[in-house]
Amino acid sequence: MIVIGIDPGLTGACAVLDHNGVRAVFDLPTMPVPGAGPKALVKRKIDGYALCQMLLKHCPLGEGKPTVMLEKVNTMGGANNAVQTQGSLMRSLGAIETVVECLKWPVTHVAPQTWKSAFNLGREKSDSLDAARRLYPAAAGELSRQKDHNRAEAVLLAHWGRGELA
C-alpha cells in the first residue's frame, strides 16, 4: 500500500510511503505567478504539471492507486493573515486537489489537529522534525534542515494515514 502525505502551501511538501518506509519526500514545486509585478505580495504558485510528474515518478500507474492524505486548510482572520496570503493558500490547495483528481487517486482531507494529536505535537516545528526522524531514520537526510519541517509534517501525515488505512 502506498500512502502520500501532502502539507499544502507554497512552502509545503509531499511524502510517499510504502511498505519499506519513505519512498520519497520533496518540497512542492512552484512557479512564478504570470503577470505578478515586483510589488505583488504573492509571486509564486504551485506548478501542477511538475507536481503531477513528481507524483507519477514515485507512484507509477502500474503499481495501483495510492491514497492521498491532504492536510485540511482553512482561512482565518487576524492581523497576520493577509487576504492575499489566504488566497494563495487556497489556490495551492485547489491546484493540489486538481492534480490528484486528474490522477483519479482517492484523497482524504485531514485536519491538522487530528493527525498531530497522534504524535502529541504542538506548535513547535522542531517536534515534527524529531518525530519524523525517529520514525524514519533512513529519511533523516531529507529532514536535516530546520526549514524541512513541512517535509516532516508530510511524512507524519502519511504515516498517520497508513495507520488509519491498515
C-alpha positions, 0 to 999 in steps of 0.5 A: 500500500502506498500512502502520500502525505501532502502539507499544502502551501507554497512552502509545503511538501509531499511524502510517499510511503510504502511498505519499506518506509519513505519512498520519497519526500520533496518540497512542492514545486512552484512557479512564478505567478504570470503577470505578478509585478515586483510589488505583488505580495504573492509571486509564486504558485504551485506548478501542477504539471511538475507536481503531477510528474513528481507524483507519477515518478514515485507512484507509477500507474502500474503499481495501483492507486495510492491514497492521498492524505491532504492536510485540511486548510482553512482561512482565518482572520487576524492581523497576520493573515493577509487576504492575499496570503489566504488566497494563495493558500487556497489556490495551492490547495485547489491546484493540489486537489486538481492534480490528484483528481486528474490522477483519479487517486482517492484523497482524504482531507485531514485536519491538522489537529487530528493527525498531530494529536497522534504524535502529541505535537504542538506548535513547535516545528522542531517536534515534527522534525524529531518525530519524523526522524525517529520514525524514519531514520533512513529519511533523516537526510531529507529532514536535516534542515530546520526549514524541512519541517513541512517535509516532516509534517508530510511524512507524519501525515502519511504515516498517520494515514497508513495507520488509519488505512491498515 
